[in-house]
């Protein structure tokens, strides 16, 4: 079916593969951008980058139930397909794949994809099953579309690392591209969950980026990583965040704890402000 201004909207795997087959026959390269919808300027940057990397761009919108825990916000997660479709058209996206849960997980579905090691740290302990849900649904999307490239935001840096790992391990023939985090003018990383913030909380939210940026700068100048992130955690709590799941300095490649003087590190954070769980990360140096 067609969406606004000719955007092709596909809701089943057979239709997606028919479209991909037609593009392949025409010699077109394909980029895939998986999302859960509620699109913002960060998502649009992914679409525009995809447009520069391939001849045809497929965006997906699927609020994946398997990556939400029992007490998380699956039911409340914003859904606005009509508005999202208009944004995708403006961004030059060719097709939207928007399947139902029953299309993605039909009766009898019994397979899960899990990645050891990378999922045992940072968000892993706080969101049991989350990365298994992400790995499973992204594996399915990649195999359903078989794109040349797939793009993901670096705001979810741990997710990006997990996706790069399983695509390499499973020999999925796609290049995974990370796109830098898009921020508001005050530094807050753009996220669909920012909609949960009250006006007062929104004024506090940029403190997370400020604190981890200060920690990253200190580490790059020779500070002990543990001391720098401890100071960042204190600053975030003083600013009014309800709680901090973690603020940690880790290596970008393996997500192992960053040691003083090591290159290739990042400072990662996850903290609650009101009912919103905000995550962010910045490079060291």
CORVENHU-V484092 format. One record per backbone hydrogen bond with DSSP energy under -0.5 kcal/mol. NH is the residue of the N-H (numbers start at 1). CO is the residue of the C=O. If there is no record, write none. Layout:
# CORVENHU-V484092
NH:CO, NH:CO
This chain:
# CORVENHU-V484092
3:7, 6:3, 7:4, 8:94, 9:1, 9:7, 10:8, 10:96, 16:12, 17:13, 18:14, 19:15, 20:16, 21:17, 22:18, 23:19, 24:20, 25:21, 26:22, 27:24, 28:23, 31:56, 32:149, 33:58, 35:60, 43:40, 44:40, 45:41, 46:42, 47:43, 48:44, 49:45, 50:46, 51:47, 52:48, 53:49, 53:50, 54:50, 56:29, 58:31, 59:57, 59:95, 60:33, 61:97, 62:35, 64:62, 65:63, 67:64, 68:65, 72:69, 77:73, 84:80, 85:81, 86:82, 87:83, 88:84, 89:85, 90:86, 91:87, 92:89, 93:88, 94:57, 95:57, 96:8, 97:59, 98:10, 98:96, 100:11, 103:100, 104:100, 105:101, 109:106, 113:132, 114:112, 118:116, 119:115, 120:117, 124:121, 126:122, 126:123, 127:123, 127:124, 130:127, 133:129, 134:130, 135:131, 136:132, 137:133, 138:134, 139:135, 140:136, 141:137, 142:138, 143:139, 144:140, 145:141, 146:142, 148:30, 149:30, 150:175, 151:32, 152:177, 154:179, 156:153, 157:154, 157:155, 160:156, 161:157, 162:158, 163:159, 164:160, 165:161, 166:162, 167:163, 168:164, 169:165, 170:166, 171:168, 172:167, 173:171, 174:172, 175:148, 176:174, 177:150, 177:175, 179:152, 184:188, 187:184, 190:182, 194:191, 195:192, 196:193, 197:194, 202:198, 203:199, 204:200, 205:201, 206:202, 207:204, 208:205, 210:206, 211:207, 212:208, 213:209, 214:210, 215:211, 216:212, 217:213, 218:214, 219:215, 220:216, 221:217, 221:218, 222:219, 223:218, 228:224, 229:225, 230:226, 231:227, 232:228, 233:229, 234:230, 235:231, 236:232, 237:233, 238:234, 239:235, 240:236, 240:237, 241:236, 242:272, 243:272, 245:270, 246:270, 248:268, 250:248, 250:266, 251:256, 252:264, 255:251, 258:249, 262:259, 266:250, 267:282, 268:248, 268:266, 269:280, 270:246, 271:278, 272:243, 273:276, 276:273, 278:271, 278:276, 280:269, 282:267, 284:265, 285:283
